[in-house]
Amino acid sequence: MARIDVQRPHSLGREVAREKAEQLAERLAREYAVRYSWNGDTLEFKRSGADGRIEVGEDRVHVQLNLGLLLSAMSGSIKREIEDVLDRSLKV
């Protein structure tokens, strides 16, 4: 089992960052059958072989992802994709 942990600062404010996290979750739900729900300012998600959370703060986003055995082999490319998506999404 692999664990991915990525944090990124932003200057969007909590509400805009939450909207972007929601858009990302909707896309993941469509493309990868991810189920998600909000718990305060934390978006919790799950699918077969992976689960995690996105904590949305006023000036920081923190992504934690746990990968099952099969997806662990792809952890490097998954982490790079998360970093790329965050870097693109959190630009002002």
Order of alpha helices (4+ residues) and beta strands (2+ residues): beta-alpha-beta-beta-beta-beta-alpha-alpha
